[in-house]
Amino acid sequence: MKIAIIGASHGGHEAALELLTQYDDVDLTIYEASDFISFMSCGMQLYLMNKVKDDTIVRNFKAEDIEKLGGRVLSNSAVNNIDADHHQLTFADSAGENHQDGYDKLILSVGVSPARLNIQGCNLDNIFLMRGHDWALSLKDKINDPLVKDVVVVGAGYIGIEAVEAFVKAGKNVTVLDLLPRVLGSYLDADMTNLLTKELIDNGVHVAVGEQLEEYISKDGKEVSAVRTDQGNYQADLVIEGIGVKPNTEWLKDIVALDDRGWIKTDEYLRTNQKDIFAIGDAILPYSIPANKPLPIALATTARREAQYVVQTMFNDIIRPFKGVVGTSALQVFDYSFATAGLNETTARRAGIEIASVSYNDTRRPAFVSRATGNGDIFVRLAFAPMTHVILGGAIMAKNFDITPHGNTLALAIAQRLTIEDLAEADFFFQPGFDRQWSALNLAAQKALSFGTFTK
């Protein structure tokens, strides 16, 4: 079976591993447009902050890793056309010369690219992105450049906040701008973002939210020197844009079905409208379990689950639909860490889903455990269906504390469609060196059930 995978990031990597380790007689080729295989942009902050010093290891795999398993990896090989009727693809090499290759089955893992602002001055020098190996090297030069003093980060989502922290800790004066009225406004509800805004300000960040960016200004006509919004100007030796992503699908518009925003349309089996062509990763809209509909969920974990599913089912005549994903992620913002899963007020509103929400704040351990010996505050937010009480989303946040177990528990509860009653009664362990007699998740759910009417 000759299988082609377009794209060498998380989805492409997982698909290749599954195919080469679980099946015999597979002739597999990964086509990758860039010259650096599988750089992990989610690890860029660690590289910028010198927590990982070698840029060449911030990756999922090297070409030889796949080749040792019997596969083939072609870097600098940009696929630019697919003849679905004849199962042929065309790719251009580094010299721009086109080549053709055949396939029996093809997996599209084409990913996304950073969205760019199309405003006056957008082509000036020193306006950077925070995605990909080349940008990582460029940003590392700037973060170590003493002439770069004032940095403006456009976008207060995950990427933007990671850039903010990295450059603040490098001694730069940092301003973060966003059109939304709150930092991380698409990821967390207001009670948590208010705490994180204070954390940013306490660490010297100038937070300018609810502002419309209008122009990049230059003194010499070459390099950016300031950013103008509808509310003022901000000096900038460097600008980092982190305003979202767009699917890398323009070249596919006459090959497979796309929606009006360019996302690849798939059925419940992750098949495109073309025979033997599957699609996975950030460029599709996977089924969201809590929303009960397809939604954009651009996460490595999502891509890998989709890839595993496609490989497990692509050779079978009788298959089960893709179960879907929750959409779970986490971030550290200076001393705070948070994990979020499923829907929140903003994403539920965008998806047209009615939710009820509850917040619960308490200490992580019993009162007799002092803060000096590890106690501290924990913040829980739960979202659920008002009528059925099925848990649809939530978030956990704490300072100087690993919230991973709580975040994973919440994700599992959403995936299994547990109710607030289930979570309120769930049997978690207790040991005062770790937790309370009732877990914070228990207590948040119990608080929700104590309401006469739920808070929306």
N, C-alpha and C positions, 0 to 999 in steps of 0.2 A: 504494500500500500504506500503510495507516494503522497506525502503530506507536506504542505507548505504552510508556514506560519509567518505572517507579516507583522513584525514588531517584536523586539527583544526585551521588553520590560517585564513586569510581573506576570501578566497573563501569558505572554509568549513563553517565558521561562517555565512556568508551571506546566503548560501544555506539553512542552518538549520533555520535561522530566517524566511526566506521566506516560507519554507515548513510548519513550525509550527504555523505561524501566519496567513497564507493565505489559508490553506487547512485543512479540517477535515479528521479524520481517517487516519492519517499518523503515521506509526511506524518507528521512525528515530533513528539511532545510528551513532555517530561520533567515528571513531577509530583514536587515536592519539598515535604515537610511543613514544613520550617523556613523562616525568612525570610532566611537567609544561604546562598547557593548554594555547595556543594562546599568547605566549610572542611576543611583537611587537619590532622586532629588529630595526625598523625605529625610535623607541623612546629611543634607547640605549644611544645616545649622551646626551639626556636630563637627563638621570639617572647618567651618568658619570660626568656630570657637576653640579650635585646636584640641577638641576631645577625640577627634580622629585626625591624625596628622598627614596621612598619605591619601591623596585624592584618588589614586588608582585602585584602592580597595573599597571605595564607597560604591559598591555594585553588587548585583545579585550573582553574577557569574562571569567567567571569561569564556571566550569562544572555545578554548581547549577543553573546558569542563564538559561541554555538550559533545564535542568531537570524541572525547574518551568514551562516551556512551554510544557512539556510532552515528551521531547526527552531524549536520553541517551548518555552519554559521557564516553568512555572507554580510560583512559590514560594508558601509559605503555603497549599499545596494538598495536604491529607492524604487520600490514597485510603483509604476505609474499607469498601469493598465491591466485589466483582467478580462479575458475572453471566456466568459462563463460557459458558453455553449460548447467550446472545444477544450475547456479545462486547461487553459494556457494563461500565463502571466508574463508581463514584460517589466524588466527592471533596468535602471540605468546605473552604471558603475561610476567610480569617482571621476572618470574622464568624460562622463556624459554619454558614453556609448551604450546603446540599448542591447539587451539580451533577452531571450525567451526561454521559458522553462515550463514544463507541464506539471500537473498535480492531479491526484485522485480526489483529495479533500483539502480544503483550504480554511485556515483559521485567521480571521482578521483580528489583530490586537494592535490597532493603529494608534490608540491613545489620543491625547489632547495636547494642545499647545497653549501657552499663556495668552490670554486676551491682551490687547494693547489699546491704549487710549489714542484716539484720533483727534487730537487737539493741536492748536498752534504750538509749534516748538517741539512736537513729539519726535522729530528726527535729530534733535540735538545730541551731542555726545554726553556721556556719563548718565544716561538713563538706562538702567539695567533691569534685567529680569532675574528671578530666583528659581530657575529650572534648567537642569541639564549640566553636563560636565564643563562645557566651555564657559558658561556663566559662573559656575562655581570658582573656576580659576580666576576669572576677571574680578569677582567680588572679593576673593582672598587678597588680591593685589590692593584693592581699594581699602579694605578693612585695616591693612597694615600701612597705608599711606598717611603720613602725618599731615599732608596738605589737605586731606579730606577731613573737614571738621564738622560740617553741618550736613546731615542726611535726612531726606524726606522719604518716608515710606508711604506709598499710595495703596491703600487697601488694608483694612484691619481684620482680615480673616487669618486663617492659620499661617499661610505663607508670610503675610505681612508681619504678624506678631513675632514669628521666628526671626525675621530679619531685624526687627526692632531690638529684640533682646541681644542678638549677636553684636550689633553695632554699638549699643549702649555699653555693653561690657567691654568693648574695645576702646571706650573713652570718647565716643562721638556724641555730638548734640543731635538728638533724634526727635523728629516730629512724625506722627502717624496721622494720616488723613483718611477719611472715609465719608462717602455720601450717606451711609446709614447713620442713624442717630446714636448707635452704640458700637463699641468695639466687639468683635466676634458676635455680631447681632444675628447672624444666620445659624449660629451653633448653640447659643445659650440664651436663656430667658434673662430678663432685666435684673433680677435679684443677684445673679451670679456675675453678670457683666459689670454691674456697678462696683462690686468688690475688685474685679480685675482692672477696671479703669483706675481705681485708687492705687492699686499695686503698681501700675505703669507710671502714674504721676509720682508716687513715692520714690520710684527709681529714676526719676529725672526725665521721663518721656513727656513731650508736649503732645497732648491728645486733642486733635481737632476733628471732631465727628460732626455729621450733618452739614458738611461743606461740599459744594460743587466745585471740582477742579476745572479751571477754565483755560489756563495757559502755562506753558513752560517758558521761562524768561532766560535770555542770555545776554551777557555784557559784551562778549566778543563775537557773537554770531555763530559760535561753534559749540561751546560747552554750556550746559545748563548752569544757571547761577541762582535761580529762584523759582518758586512755584506760586502761581496766583490762583486763588479760589474766589468764590463770590463773597468771602468774608475777610480776605486779607492776603498778604504776601508772606512767604516763608523762604528764608535763605537756604540754598541747597548747593553743596559741592557735588552731591551724588543723589540721584533719585532711584528708588527701587519700586517697580510696579508689581503689585500682587493683587490684581483686580478680578481674578477668575480665569477660566479656561474655555477653549472652544475645541470641538472635535476635529481631528485631522482627516476630514472626510471630503474635502472639496473635490478631490480627484475621483471619488467614488460615486458622484451624483448620477452618472449615467450607467452605473454598473449594478449597484444594489439600492434598495429603497431606503431613503433617508426621510426624516421628518423635517418640518419647516425650519428647525434650528441646526440641522446637520447631523443629528444623532442617528446612528444606524438602527433601522427597524429590525427587530427580531421577533420570532414567535416565542411561545412558552418553552421551547426546546433550544433556544438561542441559535436558531437557524435564520439566515437571511431569506429573502425571497428568491435567491438563486440556489439551485440544487448543488449540494456538497460544499456550500460556503457557510461557515459559522462565524459569529462575531462575539467577542468578549472584551472586557476591560472598560476603560474610561469613556470610550466613544459610543457606548450603547446605554440604554436606559434599562437597568435591571429591575426585576420585580422586587418592590419594597414590601416586606412582610407587614410592618405596621400600617403602611398607607394602603395596602391592598391594591397597588397599581404600580406601573413602571415609573421610576424617578431617577434623576441623575445622581449617582453615588460613585464619585471618583476616588476609590480607595484601593490600595494594594490588596487588602484582604478580600474585597469584592471580586477583583480580577482573578485572583487565584482560585476562589471557589467556583467561579464560572468556568475557568479553564479545566479544572479537575472534572467538573460535571460534563463538559463537552467531550472530553476524551473518554470518559466512562460510558457515554451513551452513543457516540458517533458511529459505532459499528453494530449497534443493536437494532433490531426491527421493532421491538416493543420497548418503549422507554417511558420513564416518568418525567413529568415537567420539572423544570428547575425550581427548587424550593423557594429560592429568593434569599435576600439578605436583609440584615437589620440596618446596617450603616453605623458602624461603631468606630470611634476615634478618640484620641487623647492628645493633650498638649500641656506643656509646662510654660507658665508665664512667671518668670522670676521665681519666687518661693511657692507660688500656687501650682498645683496640678489639678487637671480635671479630665474626666472621661464623659463622653456623651454617646448615647445610643438612641436610634429611632428618631421619632419626631419631637419637635419642640413647638412653641407657639408660632414662630415664624414659618417653619417648614410645613406645619400642619395647615396654616392659613393658605400658603401657596398651593398646597395639594388639595385644598377644599375639604379637609378632614376636621370634623368637630372633635375637640378634646376638652377634658377638664384637667386642671393642674393643681399640684400642691407642693409646697416647700417645707422642708424640715431641717432645722439647724440644731446641733447639739455637740457635745464633746464625744470624741471617738471611744473613750474608755471611761470607766466609772469615776465618779467625782473624787475618790480618795487618791487616784493616780495624778500626780502633779504634772504640770506642763514641763517642768524641768526634767522629768523622767519619761517624757514621751507622749503625754496627753496633748490634745489640741482640738480645735473645732473641725466639724465636718458638715458639709452642706449637701442636701439631697433635694433633687427636683424630680417629680414623677408626673408623667402625662398619661392619660388613660381615656378610654371611651366612656362617656357619661352614663350610657344606659347599661352596657355589658360589663363595665369595669375592666375590660381587657387592657393590659399595659401596652401603651403605644410608644413610649419614649421616656427618657429621663437623663439626668446628669448627676455626677458626684464630683465634689470639689473639696480640697483640703490644702492646708499649708504644710510644707515639709513632711509630706506623708505619701506613701505609695497607694494610690487609689485603684490600682489595677484589679485587685480581686472584686471590689464592689462593681467596677465598670463591666467586667466580664460576666458577673452574676446577673446584672441588669440586662445585658445583651442576650443572655440565654433565656431569661424570663420573657423578653419580647419575642424572641424567635419561637418559643414554645407556646406563645399566646396565653401566658398565665394572667390571672386576674389580680386586682388589688387584694382580694381576699387571700389568694394563694400566697402572695408575697408577705402579707401581714402575719400569716401563720407559719411561714417557712422555718424549718428547723436548722438554724445555723449554730456553729459552735460558740462557746464562751470561754474565754480565759482573759483575765484583766490585763495581761501584758499585751493583748492584741485587740480586744473588742469589748463590747458591753454585753450585759445579759440578753438584751434584745439588740440585734444588729440595727444600724442606722437605716437600712432598707426596710426591716420590719417596722420600725417606728414611723418612717415616712408613710408607709402603706396604712398603718393603724391610724395615723392622723387623718389621712384621706377618708377613711371609713367613719371617722367621728363627726364629720361635717353633716349637718342637716341637708344642706344643698352644696353641691360642689362648686368650687371657684373656677370660673372659666377665664 
